[in-house]
Amino acid sequence: MRGFLSSSTGVAACAALVLPLSLSAGAVAAPARSHHPAPPAHPSDTGRVGLPDVAVPDVPDVPGTTQSLPIPAGPESPTTRTIAPEARETRERTLHQREVQPFSLVGVVWEDAASELHGTVQVRTREVGTGAWSGWQDLETHTADHGADPGSTEGASGRLRGATAPLWVGASDGVEVRVRPEDSAHAEEHAADADAVALPRGLRLELVDPGESGQPADPGPAPGPRALAPRAAEDTAAKKYVGPRPTIVTRKGWGADESLREGGFAYTSTVKAAFVHHSSTGNNYTCKQAPSVLRSIYRYHVVSSGWRDFGYNFAIDKCGTIYEGRAGGVTRAVLGAHTLGFNSNTMGIAVLGTFTGTNPPAAVQTAISRLTAWKLGLFGRDPGGKVTLTSGGSGKYKKGKKVSFGVISGHRDGVSTDCPGTRLYNKLGAIRTASSKYQGRG
């Protein structure tokens, strides 16, 4: 089922800084970005980095910047192999150490959202203040099953780009990146499919500075079982199993720049299930920094990846604080971009961090349980129950396939991914039980 749009206020302009080679080259402000005209011909025209050193008009001072640098091909070598008529090569691509404007989150994007990056992406960063360089850190590359559904307005916008998961690195002013295609053994496995082996076109390094929000923390309405917006819940009789409303930090509270996202809101008809994710941004952040992490992911989703807004409906930091995600109202059935093929009639919850080999804190598990007890309860859903959803098309389930899920499921249940990480996924059974209890069941 496709989501529907609701009008809102117009979209303001946003700004970004450019630094093609080093600080000595000078920063250049990019033109204001609009979400309504036809998509630009090149990613650098989207309010991110521009490569030419040209004068541009002044733009409003908004928090946060995005630097976007092309990642050039490495030198020719005896192992370089051309595998397609367009001379798409398997050469490593490298951006050598350079000084840049301060940033705190890094990711890599490419032109075609339908293309996958079969290989590895690693970054090193230099810490502001100490000047110390980190070791090589991996970026998650298998992200094709994240994002908007193929048949949705957002999915067909023409603005989407392929992207790695972003990585939070803290305040940094130097960077180095290397992108390596799959080794020869894997390349032979994909020999019949050149696109599966070649690195995607238009690789760019995205360096995000979240800026200062200038907003005091806004926890939203006081906790309670009510405070419903129009069309928020379905059957009044079913609401006897609504858990207490948890404290939720609003978008204003974490400093979301509303001029970045597309105007209007996208809704779906109901909320049948919740998909739990991890953000894959790493665990090297403090809870005080969580709003900055959110602003960075938000900017990466919209400015770098071409999404209409922050992808998830809610986010939770490692201290258990719950944040409003995609705009449209926390009580409403807002259409997100979190679980490819299953965004309609569901909600996505992202835990900030990576939980492949790290256990999620108890506070995280409690927060997921309380949030789902309340939000699923508004729509008459039993957190311990099952639900059947129809796939909109993904790498795991073809379009039209009916699939049975737990009302609380992990991202990996719907698509081919490790998300939300094995350690968090293994806690979902206990989370379902706790959520049901918060609803007053059993």
C-alpha positions in Angstrom: 0.0 0.0 0.0 1.4 3.4 -0.9 1.5 6.2 1.6 -0.3 9.4 1.1 0.9 13.0 1.5 -0.3 15.7 3.8 0.6 19.3 3.0 2.7 21.4 5.4 4.7 24.6 5.3 7.0 25.4 2.5 10.6 24.4 2.6 13.4 26.8 3.5 16.9 26.8 2.1 19.9 25.0 3.5 23.6 25.5 3.2 26.7 23.4 3.1 30.5 24.0 3.0 32.9 22.9 0.4 36.6 22.1 0.8 37.9 20.4 -2.4 41.4 19.6 -1.2 42.5 21.2 2.1 41.8 24.1 4.4 44.1 26.2 2.4 41.9 25.8 -0.7 39.1 27.8 1.2 35.5 26.8 2.0 32.8 27.6 -0.5 29.1 27.7 0.4 26.9 25.6 -1.8 23.7 27.0 -3.2 20.4 26.6 -1.3 18.7 23.2 -1.8 15.1 22.8 -2.8 13.2 19.6 -2.7 10.5 20.5 -5.1 12.2 21.1 -8.5 13.3 18.3 -10.8 16.3 16.3 -9.5 19.7 17.8 -10.4 22.0 16.3 -13.0 24.8 15.8 -10.6 25.0 15.1 -6.8 27.0 18.2 -6.2 24.0 20.3 -7.1 22.0 19.2 -4.1 23.2 21.6 -1.5 26.2 19.6 -0.6 29.7 20.2 -1.8 30.4 21.9 -5.1 33.8 21.2 -6.7 34.4 24.4 -8.7 35.7 27.4 -6.8 33.0 29.8 -7.8 31.2 32.7 -6.0 27.7 31.8 -4.9 25.0 33.8 -3.2 24.7 34.1 0.5 22.4 31.5 2.1 20.6 31.4 5.5 22.8 30.4 8.4 21.5 26.9 9.4 23.1 24.4 11.7 25.3 21.7 10.2 27.3 21.3 7.0 28.1 18.5 4.6 31.4 18.3 2.8 31.3 16.0 -0.3 34.6 14.9 -1.9 35.0 12.6 -5.0 36.9 9.4 -4.4 39.4 9.0 -7.3 40.5 5.7 -8.8 43.8 4.3 -7.6 46.8 3.9 -9.8 46.9 1.3 -12.6 48.3 -2.1 -11.5 48.9 -5.5 -13.1 45.8 -6.7 -11.4 43.5 -4.0 -12.7 40.7 -5.7 -14.7 38.1 -4.0 -16.9 34.9 -5.9 -16.6 32.3 -3.9 -18.5 32.1 -2.0 -21.9 31.8 1.3 -20.0 35.3 0.6 -18.5 34.0 0.2 -15.0 37.0 -1.2 -13.1 37.7 -3.1 -10.0 40.5 -0.8 -9.0 40.8 0.3 -5.4 39.7 3.9 -4.9 41.5 6.1 -2.4 41.3 9.5 -0.9 44.6 10.1 0.8 45.1 11.9 4.1 43.9 15.5 4.0 42.9 18.3 6.2 39.2 19.2 6.0 36.7 21.3 7.8 35.6 19.8 11.2 33.1 17.0 10.9 31.8 14.2 13.2 30.1 11.6 10.9 31.3 10.0 7.7 29.8 7.9 4.9 30.2 7.1 1.2 27.5 7.6 -1.4 27.2 6.8 -5.1 25.0 7.8 -8.0 22.7 4.8 -8.5 20.6 3.8 -5.5 19.9 0.4 -7.2 23.6 -0.5 -7.4 25.3 -2.3 -4.5 28.9 -1.8 -3.4 30.5 -5.2 -3.4 33.6 -4.6 -1.4 34.9 -2.8 1.6 35.0 0.8 2.7 37.4 1.9 5.4 38.1 5.3 6.9 40.7 6.9 9.1 40.1 10.2 10.8 42.1 12.7 12.7 40.8 13.9 16.1 40.3 17.6 16.6 42.6 18.9 19.4 45.0 16.0 19.8 45.8 15.5 16.1 45.8 11.7 16.6 44.8 9.5 13.7 42.4 6.6 14.3 43.0 3.1 13.0 41.1 2.0 9.9 37.3 1.6 10.6 34.8 -0.2 8.4 31.6 1.3 7.0 28.7 -1.1 6.5 28.2 -1.4 2.8 25.3 -3.9 2.5 22.5 -1.3 2.8 20.4 -2.0 -0.4 17.5 -3.2 1.7 17.3 0.0 3.7 15.2 2.9 2.6 11.9 3.8 0.9 9.8 1.1 -0.8 10.2 0.9 -4.6 6.6 1.8 -5.4 6.4 4.8 -3.0 6.6 8.4 -4.0 9.9 8.7 -2.1 11.3 5.6 -3.7 10.5 6.9 -7.2 11.6 10.5 -6.6 14.8 10.2 -8.7 16.8 11.8 -5.9 17.9 8.6 -4.1 21.6 7.6 -4.0 23.3 4.5 -2.9 25.0 4.8 0.4 26.9 3.0 3.1 25.8 3.2 6.7 27.2 6.4 8.2 29.8 6.2 11.0 30.0 8.5 14.0 33.7 9.4 14.6 33.4 12.4 16.8 35.0 15.8 16.2 37.6 15.3 13.4 39.5 17.6 11.0 41.4 15.1 8.8 40.3 12.0 6.8 41.5 9.2 4.6 39.4 6.6 2.9 39.9 3.5 0.8 37.3 1.6 -1.2 38.3 -1.9 -2.2 36.3 -4.2 -4.6 35.7 -7.8 -3.8 38.8 -10.0 -4.0 39.4 -12.1 -7.1 37.7 -15.2 -5.6 34.4 -13.3 -5.1 34.9 -11.6 -8.5 35.0 -15.0 -10.2 31.7 -15.9 -8.5 30.1 -12.8 -10.0 31.9 -13.1 -13.4 28.6 -13.4 -15.3 27.3 -10.1 -13.7 29.7 -7.3 -14.3 27.6 -4.8 -12.3 27.9 -7.1 -9.2 31.7 -6.8 -9.2 32.4 -3.3 -10.3 32.5 -0.5 -7.9 29.5 1.8 -8.3 29.9 5.0 -10.3 30.2 8.4 -8.7 31.7 7.4 -5.3 31.9 10.4 -3.0 32.9 10.8 0.6 30.4 12.6 2.8 31.7 14.4 5.9 28.9 15.7 8.2 29.1 18.3 10.9 25.9 18.3 12.9 26.4 21.9 14.1 24.9 23.3 17.3 21.1 23.0 17.6 20.6 26.1 19.7 17.5 24.5 21.1 17.0 23.4 24.7 15.9 19.8 25.2 12.2 19.4 24.6 10.9 16.1 26.1 7.4 16.6 24.6 4.2 16.1 26.4 4.3 14.6 29.9 4.1 10.8 30.0 0.7 9.3 30.0 -1.6 7.0 28.2 -3.5 9.6 26.2 -2.5 12.8 24.2 -3.7 11.3 20.9 -3.8 13.3 17.6 -6.7 13.0 15.2 -6.6 9.7 13.2 -3.9 8.4 15.6 -5.6 5.3 16.8 -8.1 2.9 15.4 -10.5 0.9 17.5 -11.4 2.6 20.8 -12.3 -0.7 22.4 -8.8 -2.1 21.7 -7.1 0.9 23.5 -7.6 -0.8 26.9 -4.2 -2.4 26.1 -2.3 0.9 25.6 0.9 1.2 27.6 1.7 4.5 29.3 3.1 7.1 27.0 6.9 7.3 27.5 8.8 10.6 27.5 9.8 11.4 23.9 12.3 14.1 22.9 10.8 16.0 20.0 12.5 16.9 16.8 12.8 20.4 18.1 14.4 19.0 21.2 17.2 17.3 19.3 17.7 20.3 17.0 16.2 19.0 13.7 16.6 21.6 10.9 13.1 21.5 9.4 14.3 23.3 6.2 16.3 20.2 5.2 13.4 17.8 4.8 10.7 17.7 2.1 7.6 19.7 2.7 4.5 17.9 3.9 4.2 14.5 5.6 3.7 11.0 4.3 1.2 8.7 6.1 0.2 5.1 5.8 -3.2 3.7 7.0 -2.2 2.0 10.3 0.6 0.5 12.3 0.6 -3.3 12.4 4.2 -4.0 13.5 7.4 -2.4 14.7 10.8 -3.2 13.1 13.8 -2.8 15.4 17.1 -1.6 13.9 20.6 -0.5 14.9 22.0 2.5 13.2 25.4 0.9 12.5 27.0 4.2 13.4 29.2 2.7 16.1 29.0 3.0 19.9 31.7 5.7 20.4 29.3 8.4 21.5 28.2 9.8 24.8 24.5 10.1 25.6 25.0 13.9 25.8 26.2 13.7 22.1 23.1 11.7 21.0 21.2 14.8 19.6 24.3 15.5 17.5 24.4 12.0 16.3 20.7 12.3 15.3 21.3 15.6 13.4 24.2 14.0 11.6 22.2 10.9 10.5 19.3 13.2 9.5 21.5 15.3 7.3 23.2 12.2 5.8 19.7 10.6 5.0 18.4 13.8 3.4 21.3 15.8 1.9 23.7 12.9 1.1 21.3 10.0 0.4 18.4 11.9 -1.1 15.6 10.8 1.3 12.7 13.0 2.1 13.4 13.0 5.9 15.1 11.0 8.6 14.4 7.3 7.8 13.2 5.9 11.1 10.1 6.8 13.0 11.9 6.8 16.4 15.4 6.6 17.7 16.7 5.4 21.1 20.2 6.2 22.5 22.2 3.8 24.6 21.0 5.5 27.8 17.4 4.7 26.8 16.2 8.2 25.8 13.6 8.0 23.1 13.5 10.6 20.3 11.0 11.5 17.6 12.2 10.5 14.2 10.5 11.1 10.9 8.2 14.2 11.0 4.4 13.8 11.0 3.4 13.2 14.6 4.5 10.6 17.1 0.9 9.3 17.5 0.3 9.1 13.7 1.0 6.3 11.2 3.9 8.1 9.6 5.4 6.3 6.5 9.1 5.8 7.1 12.0 4.5 5.1 13.5 1.8 7.3 12.6 -1.7 6.1 12.5 -2.0 2.3 9.3 -3.6 1.1 7.6 -3.3 4.5 7.5 0.4 5.3 3.7 0.5 4.8 1.7 -0.1 8.0 4.8 -0.4 10.2 7.1 1.7 12.2 10.9 1.7 12.5 12.8 2.1 15.7 16.6 2.7 15.4 18.9 2.2 18.4 21.9 4.4 18.0 24.9 2.2 17.9 26.2 -1.2 16.5 25.1 -4.4 18.3 26.8 -7.1 16.2 29.2 -8.0 19.0 28.1 -5.7 21.8 25.1 -6.3 24.1 22.5 -3.5 24.1 22.2 -1.9 27.6 19.2 -2.8 29.7 18.0 0.8 29.4 17.7 0.3 25.6 15.6 -2.8 26.0 13.3 -1.1 28.5 12.9 1.9 26.2 11.9 -0.3 23.2 9.5 -2.2 25.4 7.8 1.0 26.7 7.7 2.7 23.3 6.1 -0.3 21.6 3.7 -0.9 24.4 2.4 2.6 23.9 2.5 3.1 20.1 1.4 -0.4 19.1 -1.3 -0.2 21.7 -2.7 3.0 20.1 -3.4 0.8 17.1 -4.7 -2.3 19.0 -1.6 -4.5 18.5 -0.4 -7.2 20.8 3.4 -7.0 21.1 3.6 -10.7 21.6 1.4 -11.5 18.6 1.9 -12.2 14.9 0.9 -10.2 11.9 0.8 -10.8 8.1 2.3 -8.2 5.9 2.5 -7.9 2.1 5.9 -7.2 0.6 6.4 -4.2 -1.5 9.5 -5.8 -3.0 12.9 -6.4 -1.5 15.9 -8.7 -1.9 14.4 -11.2 0.4 10.7 -11.2 -0.5 9.4 -10.5 -4.0 6.6 -7.9 -4.4 3.2 -9.2 -3.4 4.5 -12.0 -1.1 2.6 -12.4 2.1 4.9 -12.8 5.1 4.2 -13.6 8.8 6.1 -11.5 11.3 6.1 -11.0 15.0 4.4 -7.7 15.8 7.8 -6.7 17.1 10.4 -7.9 14.6 14.0 -7.3 13.7 15.0 -5.6 10.5 16.6 -8.9 9.4 13.2 -10.6 9.5 12.1 -8.6 6.5 15.2 -8.2 4.4 18.7 -9.7 3.9 20.7 -7.9 6.5 22.4 -8.4 9.9 20.5 -5.5 11.4 19.7 -5.0 14.2 22.9 -6.9 15.1 22.8 -10.4 16.6 23.2 -9.2 20.2 20.1 -6.9 20.0 18.1 -9.3 17.9 18.5 -12.0 20.5 16.9 -9.6 23.1 13.6 -9.2 21.1 11.9 -12.1 22.8 12.4 -10.5 26.2 11.4 -7.1 24.8 8.1 -8.6 23.4 7.3 -10.1 26.8 8.0 -6.8 28.7 6.1 -4.7 26.1 3.0 -7.0 26.6 3.2 -6.5 30.3 3.4 -2.8 30.0 0.2 -3.0 28.0 -1.4 -4.9 30.9 -1.6 -8.3 29.1 -1.2 -11.4 31.1 
